Amino acid sequence: MQFANNAKVNTADELAKIGDQSLVRSKAYVNGEWIGTASGLAFDVTDPGTLDKIGSVADMDATEVRKAIEVATEAFGTWKKTTAKQRSVLLRKWHDVI
């Protein structure tokens, strides 16, 4: 990846710097839990600049995706009622973790 200031960043190297590697997941986060797929399949994610593998993610089928969308839509009802200040606090806590 290259930024406007011509600084080059290797995504795989940056991911390796994450203090808590348990934060890098290959499962899908659905309805408050990390789940695999019924098939057990996953696919690789690559850095388009280097073609290095940077991770893998659950290869969900259409039924699994629909279920994830349904529960995300329900969860958004609560999230949209969250104030900007509350969201900021939550995102900063998440930032501190990673």
C-alpha positions, 0 to 999 in steps of 0.5 A: 500500500502506498500513501499520498506522501509516497510512504510505503506500508506492508500490510502484513508487517503492520498486522504483525505489530498488533500487540494482541494477535487474538484480535486478528480473526478468521471467523465471522463476527455475527450476533456477538460471537465469532463463528465459522461457516457450516462448510468450514471453508475460508478464503485468503485475503491478500495485500493488493500491493505486495500480493502477500497473504495478510489473513483469511476470512470465513467463506459464508454461503448465502444463507449465512450471509443473510442471517448475518445481515439480519442480526446486524440490521437488528443491532443497528437499531441500538447503535443508531441511538448511541450518541457520538460521544458514546461511540467515541468512547467505545472506539477509543477503547477499541483503539487502545486494545489494538 
